[in-house]
Amino acid sequence: MIKSKAKFIFFILFSFNISILFSQQISEEYINFVTGSLEDKTQVLSSLTITAETDKLTASLPMEAINYITKNIPVIGNVPGFADLALVTVPFVQPNTVENASKLWQVFNLINDDELHTLILSSFKEVAPISKNIILPYLPDIHTFVAESIATNKEEDLALIQAIELLEIMTDPSSFDLLFRIALNNQIESVNSAAVKAVNTIITNSQNSIIRFMSKETTSIEEKKFLFTLTQNNEKISSFLKAEMAEKALSATIIDIEDYSKIPSDVIELQLLAVKEIAKSTWTRAAPTVAKYFAVAQKEFEANLISETDFIEIINCLEILVTSYSSAALSDYLSILNSQMASPDATIPCSEQVILAVINALGALGDKAAFDNLLYVTYLPYPDTLVTAARNALANLKW
């Protein structure tokens, strides 16, 4: 009796579940996708609309399509039709989970199609601001894609621009070198503009990377000058970093050669830009570097590579830094000028304005070590304005 009752209950429950199962009608879209050809599958996805009311089976079709692509292309190859299916499927799948991102990137690698690449990279861009950890593992692949695109494409490439913009959003220091060289060398305006914008964003978070890049001997003067200009024009970069970059740039351009007339003009230009930034920031830590450069600047001035105005700015920079390095460099230079002035039949060795700038700077610095050289000025046949300036400077020395 008990067994018969149990069998009856089981039969009722089984019948109820079967009726529920068959009452869930499978959508026509799902049936057409499962039973259809590659073209049929594409047609289903192209006309598919998923809402909150869409049943689970139908809503799973985009991922079914992605799985179909990643499963079959490695087996039968990228036959015509897979790219079309991917193009209508990818918009349904957001790379906001590890699994989705992995599947989309598999499709990216399996199908070489510019429109599809653009679509996938765009979807990565959309989620990158809030899902960087999900996108981060694909950075090496994105770097490779960008590098290969730059090497092979001579025209505007929308997928390449999407990739560069994605790297900008990621702001990872590992992207700096690649993007910097694109910004410096690429002639396609849209690509160059995207790369410059990306570099400007990344350098705000890559202080150590850009300082190392500026310091490397293998970094060309052109590259150093371009990077320096980018940092100086970037409002988001701290004055501290700008000054440190200026110090590195100046140090990297100090050249000791016999014929100073052979120093390239871009080296001179970078030197002067760096000195201006150091003076603007009052970066006293750069005083030893500026003092070392001053010895080179004297030769450049004599060779007419820098103007009198530029040379006086270098003198003023030493004054602004207010260190013993500054006073020693200026006093040594005044000693050289005095020696030239002390020669028989000597004329004033250089512009009166230059000598006046040196004397005034030594007076402002007030270092008593300059006493002998300033005093000697008063005994030499300098113009009265310089002798008067030397006496005033002597009065300002600190004892």
C-alpha positions as CSV (number, residue, x, y, z in Angstrom):
1,M,0.0,0.0,0.0
2,I,2.8,2.4,1.0
3,K,4.8,1.5,-2.2
4,S,1.8,2.1,-4.4
5,K,1.2,5.5,-2.8
6,A,4.9,6.5,-3.2
7,K,4.8,5.5,-6.9
8,F,1.6,7.6,-7.4
9,I,3.3,10.7,-5.8
10,F,6.4,10.2,-7.9
11,F,4.3,9.9,-11.1
12,I,2.4,13.1,-10.2
13,L,5.7,15.1,-9.6
14,F,7.3,13.7,-12.7
15,S,4.3,14.6,-14.9
16,F,4.3,18.1,-13.4
17,N,7.9,18.8,-14.1
18,I,7.6,17.4,-17.7
19,S,4.6,19.7,-18.3
20,I,6.6,22.7,-17.0
21,L,9.6,21.8,-19.3
22,F,7.5,21.5,-22.4
23,S,5.5,24.6,-21.5
24,Q,8.7,26.6,-21.9
25,Q,8.6,27.2,-25.6
26,I,12.0,27.3,-27.3
27,S,12.2,30.4,-29.4
28,E,12.4,30.3,-33.2
29,E,15.6,32.3,-33.1
30,Y,17.3,29.7,-31.0
31,I,16.1,26.8,-33.2
32,N,17.2,28.6,-36.4
33,F,20.6,29.4,-34.8
34,V,21.2,25.8,-33.7
35,T,20.0,24.1,-36.9
36,G,21.1,26.8,-39.4
37,S,24.1,27.3,-41.5
38,L,26.8,29.9,-40.8
39,E,24.8,32.4,-42.9
40,D,21.7,31.5,-41.0
41,K,23.4,32.1,-37.7
42,T,24.6,35.5,-38.9
43,Q,21.0,36.3,-39.9
44,V,19.7,35.3,-36.5
45,L,22.2,37.5,-34.6
46,S,21.8,40.5,-37.0
47,S,18.1,40.6,-36.2
48,L,18.3,39.6,-32.6
49,T,17.0,42.0,-29.8
50,I,17.6,41.1,-26.2
51,T,15.4,42.7,-23.5
52,A,14.6,41.9,-19.9
53,E,11.8,39.7,-21.1
54,T,14.0,37.6,-23.4
55,D,14.2,34.0,-22.3
56,K,17.5,32.6,-21.2
57,L,18.2,30.4,-24.1
58,T,17.7,33.2,-26.6
59,A,19.7,35.6,-24.5
60,S,22.6,33.1,-24.5
61,L,22.8,33.2,-28.4
62,P,25.6,35.8,-28.6
63,M,27.9,33.8,-26.3
64,E,26.9,30.7,-28.2
65,A,28.0,32.4,-31.4
66,I,31.3,33.4,-29.9
67,N,31.9,29.9,-28.7
68,Y,31.0,28.6,-32.2
69,I,33.6,30.9,-33.8
70,T,36.4,30.1,-31.3
71,K,35.7,26.4,-31.5
72,N,35.5,26.0,-35.3
73,I,38.0,28.5,-36.8
74,P,41.0,26.6,-35.3
75,V,39.6,23.4,-36.9
76,I,38.3,24.4,-40.3
77,G,40.1,27.8,-40.7
78,N,38.6,31.3,-41.1
79,V,36.2,30.5,-44.0
80,P,34.0,33.2,-45.4
81,G,31.2,34.1,-43.1
82,F,32.9,33.9,-39.8
83,A,33.8,37.6,-39.9
84,D,30.2,38.5,-40.7
85,L,29.0,36.5,-37.8
86,A,31.5,38.0,-35.4
87,L,30.6,41.6,-36.5
88,V,26.9,41.1,-35.6
89,T,27.8,39.2,-32.4
90,V,30.5,41.3,-30.7
91,P,28.2,44.2,-29.9
92,F,26.2,41.9,-27.6
93,V,29.3,40.8,-25.5
94,Q,30.9,43.3,-23.2
95,P,34.5,42.4,-21.9
96,N,33.5,43.2,-18.3
97,T,34.3,39.7,-17.1
98,V,37.4,37.7,-17.4
99,E,35.6,35.1,-19.5
100,N,34.1,37.6,-21.9
101,A,37.3,39.5,-22.4
102,S,39.1,36.2,-23.1
103,K,36.5,35.1,-25.6
104,L,36.5,38.4,-27.4
105,W,40.3,38.5,-27.6
106,Q,40.3,35.0,-29.1
107,V,38.0,36.3,-31.8
108,F,40.3,39.3,-32.3
109,N,43.3,37.0,-32.9
110,L,41.4,34.5,-35.0
111,I,39.8,36.9,-37.5
112,N,42.0,39.6,-39.2
113,D,39.4,42.2,-40.0
114,D,39.8,45.9,-39.5
115,E,36.2,46.6,-38.8
116,L,36.0,43.7,-36.3
117,H,39.3,44.8,-34.6
118,T,37.9,48.3,-34.3
119,L,34.7,47.0,-32.7
120,I,36.5,44.8,-30.2
121,L,39.0,47.5,-29.2
122,S,36.2,50.0,-28.8
123,S,34.4,47.6,-26.4
124,F,37.6,47.2,-24.4
125,K,37.9,51.0,-24.2
126,E,34.3,51.3,-22.8
127,V,35.0,49.0,-19.9
128,A,38.7,49.9,-19.3
129,P,38.1,52.9,-16.9
130,I,36.3,50.6,-14.4
131,S,37.8,47.2,-15.3
132,K,41.5,47.9,-15.8
133,N,42.5,44.6,-14.1
134,I,40.5,42.7,-16.7
135,I,42.1,44.5,-19.7
136,L,45.7,44.6,-18.2
137,P,46.7,41.0,-19.3
138,Y,46.1,42.0,-22.9
139,L,48.5,45.0,-23.0
140,P,51.4,43.0,-24.5
141,D,49.2,41.8,-27.3
142,I,47.9,45.3,-27.8
143,H,51.4,46.7,-28.0
144,T,52.3,44.1,-30.6
145,F,49.2,44.9,-32.6
146,V,50.0,48.7,-32.5
147,A,53.7,48.1,-33.5
148,E,52.7,45.8,-36.4
149,S,50.0,48.2,-37.6
150,I,52.5,51.1,-37.6
151,A,55.0,49.0,-39.5
152,T,52.5,47.9,-42.2
153,N,49.9,50.7,-42.6
154,K,50.6,53.9,-44.4
155,E,47.1,55.3,-44.2
156,E,44.7,56.1,-41.4
157,D,43.7,53.0,-39.5
158,L,40.7,53.2,-37.2
159,A,41.6,50.1,-35.3
160,L,45.1,51.4,-34.6
161,I,43.6,54.7,-33.2
162,Q,41.3,52.7,-31.0
163,A,44.2,50.7,-29.7
164,I,46.2,53.8,-29.0
165,E,43.3,55.4,-27.2
166,L,42.8,52.2,-25.2
167,L,46.5,52.4,-24.1
168,E,45.9,56.0,-23.0
169,I,43.0,54.9,-20.8
170,M,45.1,52.2,-19.3
171,T,47.9,54.7,-18.5
172,D,50.4,51.9,-18.0
173,P,54.1,52.9,-18.0
174,S,54.9,49.9,-20.2
175,S,53.2,51.7,-23.1
176,F,55.3,54.8,-22.9
177,D,58.2,53.9,-25.2
178,L,56.0,52.6,-28.0
179,L,53.6,55.5,-28.0
180,F,56.4,58.1,-27.6
181,R,58.1,56.9,-30.8
182,I,54.8,56.9,-32.7
183,A,54.2,60.5,-31.5
184,L,57.7,61.5,-32.6
185,N,57.9,59.8,-35.9
186,N,54.4,59.0,-37.4
187,Q,53.3,61.2,-40.2
188,I,49.6,60.3,-40.2
189,E,48.0,63.3,-38.5
190,S,45.2,61.3,-36.8
191,V,47.6,58.6,-35.5
192,N,50.2,61.2,-34.4
193,S,47.6,63.2,-32.6
194,A,46.2,60.2,-30.7
195,A,49.8,59.1,-29.8
196,V,50.7,62.6,-28.5
197,K,47.5,62.7,-26.4
198,A,48.2,59.2,-25.0
199,V,51.8,60.1,-24.1
200,N,50.7,63.3,-22.4
201,T,48.3,61.2,-20.3
202,I,50.7,58.4,-19.5
203,I,53.7,60.6,-18.5
204,T,51.7,62.1,-15.6
205,N,51.8,58.6,-14.0
206,S,55.2,57.5,-15.3
207,Q,57.7,59.8,-13.7
208,N,60.4,57.1,-13.3
209,S,60.0,55.9,-16.8
210,I,60.4,59.3,-18.4
211,I,63.3,60.2,-16.3
212,R,65.1,57.0,-17.2
213,F,64.2,57.6,-20.9
214,M,65.7,61.1,-20.7
215,S,68.9,59.8,-19.0
216,K,69.6,57.0,-21.4
217,E,72.6,57.4,-23.7
218,T,70.7,55.6,-26.4
219,T,67.9,58.3,-26.4
220,S,68.7,60.7,-29.2
221,I,68.8,64.5,-28.8
222,E,65.7,64.7,-31.0
223,E,63.9,62.4,-28.7
224,K,65.1,64.2,-25.6
225,K,64.0,67.5,-27.0
226,F,60.6,66.2,-28.0
227,L,60.0,64.6,-24.6
228,F,61.2,67.7,-22.8
229,T,58.8,69.9,-24.8
230,L,55.9,67.5,-24.1
231,T,56.5,67.6,-20.3
232,Q,57.0,71.4,-20.2
233,N,53.7,72.0,-22.1
234,N,51.7,69.5,-19.9
235,E,49.8,71.3,-17.3
236,K,49.2,68.1,-15.3
237,I,52.9,67.6,-14.7
238,S,54.3,69.0,-11.5
239,S,56.8,71.8,-11.5
240,F,59.1,69.4,-9.5
241,L,59.1,66.9,-12.4
242,K,59.5,69.6,-15.0
243,A,62.6,70.9,-13.2
244,E,64.0,67.4,-12.8
245,M,63.5,66.7,-16.5
246,A,65.2,70.0,-17.3
247,E,68.2,69.0,-15.1
248,K,68.4,65.6,-16.9
249,A,68.1,67.2,-20.3
250,L,70.9,69.7,-19.5
251,S,73.2,67.1,-18.1
252,A,72.7,64.9,-21.2
253,T,73.6,67.7,-23.6
254,I,76.9,68.8,-22.0
255,I,79.4,68.0,-24.7
256,D,83.2,68.4,-24.2
257,I,84.7,68.7,-27.7
258,E,87.6,70.6,-29.2
259,D,85.6,72.4,-31.9
260,Y,82.5,73.9,-30.2
261,S,81.3,75.2,-33.6
262,K,80.3,71.7,-34.4
263,I,77.8,71.3,-31.6
264,P,74.4,70.7,-33.3
265,S,71.8,73.4,-33.1
266,D,69.2,71.1,-31.6
267,V,71.6,70.5,-28.7
268,I,72.0,74.2,-28.1
269,E,68.3,74.7,-28.3
270,L,67.6,72.0,-25.7
271,Q,70.3,73.4,-23.4
272,L,68.8,76.8,-23.4
273,L,65.3,75.5,-22.9
274,A,66.5,73.4,-19.9
275,V,68.3,76.4,-18.3
276,K,65.1,78.5,-18.6
277,E,63.1,75.9,-16.8
278,I,65.7,75.4,-14.1
279,A,65.7,79.2,-13.5
280,K,61.9,79.3,-13.5
281,S,61.6,76.6,-11.0
282,T,64.6,77.8,-8.9
283,W,65.8,74.2,-9.0
284,T,68.8,74.5,-6.7
285,R,69.6,70.8,-7.0
286,A,70.6,71.5,-10.6
287,A,73.3,74.0,-9.6
288,P,76.2,71.6,-10.1
289,T,74.9,70.8,-13.6
290,V,74.3,74.4,-14.5
291,A,77.8,75.3,-13.2
292,K,79.3,72.6,-15.4
293,Y,77.3,73.7,-18.4
294,F,78.4,77.3,-17.9
295,A,82.0,76.3,-18.8
296,V,80.6,74.9,-22.0
297,A,78.3,77.9,-22.6
298,Q,81.4,80.2,-22.5
299,K,82.8,78.3,-25.5
300,E,79.5,78.3,-27.3
301,F,79.2,82.0,-26.7
302,E,82.7,82.6,-28.1
303,A,81.8,80.5,-31.1
304,N,78.6,82.6,-31.7
305,L,76.4,79.6,-31.1
306,I,74.4,81.4,-28.4
307,S,73.5,85.0,-28.3
308,E,74.5,87.6,-25.8
309,T,70.9,87.5,-24.4
310,D,71.0,83.7,-24.0
311,F,74.4,83.8,-22.3
312,I,73.2,86.5,-19.8
313,E,70.2,84.3,-19.1
314,I,72.6,81.5,-18.1
315,I,74.5,83.9,-15.8
316,N,71.2,85.0,-14.3
317,C,70.2,81.3,-13.8
318,L,73.4,80.8,-11.7
319,E,72.5,83.8,-9.6
320,I,69.0,82.6,-9.0
321,L,70.1,79.2,-7.8
322,V,72.2,80.9,-5.0
323,T,74.7,78.2,-4.3
324,S,78.5,77.9,-3.9
325,Y,78.6,76.2,-7.3
326,S,77.1,79.4,-8.8
327,S,79.5,81.8,-7.2
328,A,82.5,79.6,-8.0
329,A,81.6,79.3,-11.7
330,L,81.0,83.0,-12.1
331,S,84.1,84.0,-10.1
332,D,86.2,81.6,-12.3
333,Y,84.8,83.2,-15.4
334,L,85.5,86.7,-14.1
335,S,89.1,85.6,-13.4
336,I,89.4,84.6,-17.1
337,L,88.1,87.9,-18.2
338,N,90.5,89.7,-15.9
339,S,93.4,87.8,-17.3
340,Q,92.5,88.8,-20.8
341,M,91.9,92.4,-19.8
342,A,95.3,92.5,-18.0
343,S,97.2,91.7,-21.2
344,P,99.1,94.5,-22.9
345,D,97.0,96.5,-25.4
346,A,94.0,94.5,-24.3
347,T,90.5,95.6,-25.1
348,I,87.4,94.6,-23.2
349,P,87.2,90.8,-23.7
350,C,83.5,90.6,-24.4
351,S,80.3,92.6,-24.2
352,E,80.1,95.1,-21.4
353,Q,76.6,93.8,-20.6
354,V,77.9,90.3,-20.1
355,I,80.7,91.4,-17.7
356,L,78.2,93.6,-15.9
357,A,75.8,90.6,-15.5
358,V,78.7,88.5,-14.0
359,I,79.7,91.2,-11.5
360,N,76.1,92.0,-10.4
361,A,75.4,88.3,-10.0
362,L,78.5,87.8,-7.8
363,G,77.4,90.8,-5.7
364,A,73.9,89.4,-5.3
365,L,75.3,86.0,-4.3
366,G,77.6,87.7,-1.7
367,D,80.2,84.9,-1.6
368,K,83.4,86.3,-0.2
369,A,85.4,83.8,-2.3
370,A,84.8,86.3,-5.2
371,F,86.6,89.1,-3.4
372,D,90.0,88.9,-5.2
373,N,88.5,88.7,-8.7
374,L,86.1,91.6,-8.0
375,L,88.8,93.7,-6.4
376,Y,91.0,93.1,-9.5
377,V,88.3,94.6,-11.7
378,T,88.8,97.9,-9.9
379,Y,92.5,98.0,-10.9
380,L,92.1,97.0,-14.6
381,P,91.2,99.4,-17.4
382,Y,87.5,98.4,-17.5
383,P,84.9,101.1,-18.3
384,D,83.8,103.1,-15.3
385,T,80.4,101.4,-15.2
386,L,82.0,98.0,-14.6
387,V,84.5,99.4,-12.0
388,T,81.6,101.0,-10.1
389,A,79.6,97.8,-10.3
390,A,82.6,95.8,-8.9
391,R,82.9,98.2,-6.0
392,N,79.2,97.8,-5.2
393,A,79.5,94.0,-5.5
394,L,82.5,94.1,-3.0
395,A,80.3,96.0,-0.6
396,N,77.7,93.3,-0.7
397,L,80.0,90.4,0.1
398,K,79.2,88.5,3.3
399,W,82.0,88.1,5.8
